Amino acid sequence: MPDNGSVLAAYGATAIPSINLPCLVTIGDVPPCFDFDHDGQVTVRDISDPAARWNTTLNDPDPDGDPSTPAYDPRYDANRDGVIDVLDIGLVADHWLLTC
């Protein structure tokens, strides 16, 4: 049977037509996007979210005791070590202008 791009598979002599749909196949963990504000791109706003939580930890989520200031949030702990620090801010910054 000639390959005209419209056959996904064939069973015997019966052609099975195919359709083309965009898809993403991921094997293993999906790489993080770090688009915290969900605007489709990693921008300064996404970097400022973990920066606002600098030095907050899983064990001490609100070190200044002020409920009006940002506290530890695991979404911003990019490397999942229990501390939001320069490493997390750097990981987010490494994705600067990434579209996701």
C-alpha positions, 0 to 999 in steps of 0.5 A: 500500500502506498504511503500517502500520509493518510494511513495510521495503520493498516489491517489486512487490505483496509486502510485506517485513516489518520488525523493530525493533532498536536500533542506533547508526550513526556516520559518521566517528570514534566519539567517545571514552568514556574509561571506562577501567575499563569499568564503564559510566560515566566516574567519578573512577577514570577521571580518576585513571588519566591523573592517575597518569601525569601528565607521562609522555610517549611519548619518556620513558614512565617519567621517575622510573625506578621500574617500580612507578609508572605509566608512559606509556600511550597509552590515557590520552593523550586528545588523542594529543599524546604527553604525559599532562598537564592537557589529557588529564585535562581531556578525561576530566573533561569526560565526567564521569558519561557513560554508555558 
